[in-house]
Amino acid sequence: MKKLAKQIIFYSVLIGVWALLAKLRIWPPYLFPPPWGVGRALIDGFADHSFWIGIAVTMKRMLIGYSLSIVLGMILGLGVSSNKFLEETVGGLLVSLQSLPSICWIPLAVLWFGLTEKAILFVVLMGSLLSVTIAMEDGRKQMPKIYGMAGKNLGAKGFKLFWYVLLPASLPFIVNGMKQGWAFAWRSLIQAEMIFLSLGLGQLLMMGRDLSDMSQVLAVMILIIILGFMVDGVVFRTMERRLQDKYGLTPA
Amino acid sequence: MSASPQNVVPPAPRVPFRGVRANVFHGKSMSSVAEFPASPTGEIVVPKVALDEISLSYRTTKGERLLALDKISLEVKPGEFLCIVGPSGCGKSTLLHLIAGLNPQTSGKVLVDGTPVSGPGTDRILIFQELGLFPWLTVAGNVEFGMKMKGVPKAERAEKVEHYLRLVHLSKFKNSYIHQLSGGMRQRVALARALATGPDVLLMDEPFAALDAQTRDLLHDELERIWAETGCTIIFVTHNVREAARLADRVVLLTFRPGRVKEEFKVNLPRPRHMEHPDVSRMARNILDCLREEINKSLEVEYADEKAR
């Protein structure tokens, strides 16, 4: 509770300073809008449904792109980690590809798919696929060997060994990578939406710029922060904590 | 765990003991076991586990070829409690992994009931030194795991889980997760999980090494009782000679690097035994005298490694 009180005080002071600066009119309001202006923009955005639509479109893309990358990443990660040759060749390529910001895939995506939904999903996929793959591979490597041996010893083989032993045993190591994958996917999507003209939060942001409406720009930025934080900090944090409880791992 | 062992006068060897054990032998392979008590001299036609000139070598990180086990031959009778003792680094854990089929040997044969072992099988369950209990499953989930892999129906599994948890006195902790249990309780879960899979041979790799003395004494009593009730064959690896004298029918001593059978001790002491009993202590003393030479060898090598660095 003490922490919450501190946070409330901190944000009140922050908004207070912001309001004061806006009141002093050092910069013109169309460049530095007051907090109430941004609040107004938020209310208006939700009132005319444009924010609701933006959130819905963005989240839908996120879910599709991210789910795809989880499935493909697991398959790839398993494949790479189960074969020495693949690990040394494909594994290395994946790590080096990860240094490529996913926004760099946009020109390629546009040429392949045109300015379509597919192109956006492709960019999201490329953004998170690699980190999910690498997380999966790492998870299998970091997982204590004893679980695999114990599973075999108790009669588990093939798919059963994977499903009932190797996958749950590596889950605490994978979940971190899945979280990172989500964060990458989120960034790639917003970036892609800012370049494409196709609804979504990224486009709302660019629209604010085109209309020189700084209040809308800030309102959408706040929305993106809140949404991103909710998934990252609430959904994934809870998942991690649950896993840690169950596996008896004390949070580091 | 019925008796307070300090006051117990060692009972006379119980003659019907082995016969009773044979009757509760998991209800299978009765015929082969039935021959066992009938044999007048105690000689066995088919040993439960036989090692035939087992050798194992591997390459060290420096690229040298290291012989870990050197032509080990050993026979274990059905229902026998065998302890393998040796200094650290003699390959005794590796030997258990070989019998479990988790690790192939370089040469030689492992035979179970006269048939060569080619991989892991649920007739031989290994209790690892680190136990390897699954933290994502409850106690009950761990115990039923082996049966689930075999495709035993759910109702039957639940029944067996109850049975084996009662056997190790953990019924109340059925729904707990592993990290919520103490070290001794985890040992018992591992034991229940192994037994529930229905093995003929139980392989135990220094299972009690990390426990405090009281808990270990308690678990010795329980293990002895459970061994008597289930009649399974136990191969138990330890570096603790007193533990070996306390538990085993026979103790096999391995040499340090490469592991060879150095000496065998028959422990013909009445059960239930106690660690502090003079006969057990004397037996332990004998084994230790023989082991000391090997321990010194292992220490010399360790110190030499240290200097070389």
Boltz contact constraints between the chains, C-beta under 6 A:
constraints:
  - contact:
      token1: [A, 146]
      token2: [B, 128]
      max_distance: 6.0
  - contact:
      token1: [A, 146]
      token2: [B, 130]
      max_distance: 6.0
  - contact:
      token1: [A, 146]
      token2: [B, 132]
      max_distance: 6.0
  - contact:
      token1: [A, 149]
      token2: [B, 102]
      max_distance: 6.0
  - contact:
      token1: [A, 150]
      token2: [B, 132]
      max_distance: 6.0
  - contact:
      token1: [A, 152]
      token2: [B, 120]
      max_distance: 6.0
  - contact:
      token1: [A, 153]
      token2: [B, 100]
      max_distance: 6.0
  - contact:
      token1: [A, 153]
      token2: [B, 120]
      max_distance: 6.0
  - contact:
      token1: [A, 153]
      token2: [B, 126]
      max_distance: 6.0
  - contact:
      token1: [A, 154]
      token2: [B, 145]
      max_distance: 6.0
  - contact:
      token1: [A, 154]
      token2: [B, 146]
      max_distance: 6.0
  - contact:
      token1: [A, 154]
      token2: [B, 197]
      max_distance: 6.0
  - contact:
      token1: [A, 155]
      token2: [B, 122]
      max_distance: 6.0
  - contact:
      token1: [A, 155]
      token2: [B, 146]
      max_distance: 6.0
  - contact:
      token1: [A, 155]
      token2: [B, 149]
      max_distance: 6.0
  - contact:
      token1: [A, 155]
      token2: [B, 150]
      max_distance: 6.0
  - contact:
      token1: [A, 156]
      token2: [B, 149]
      max_distance: 6.0
  - contact:
      token1: [A, 160]
      token2: [B, 149]
      max_distance: 6.0
  - contact:
      token1: [A, 168]
      token2: [B, 136]
      max_distance: 6.0
  - contact:
      token1: [A, 247]
      token2: [B, 135]
      max_distance: 6.0
  - contact:
      token1: [A, 248]
      token2: [B, 135]
      max_distance: 6.0
  - contact:
      token1: [A, 248]
      token2: [B, 179]
      max_distance: 6.0
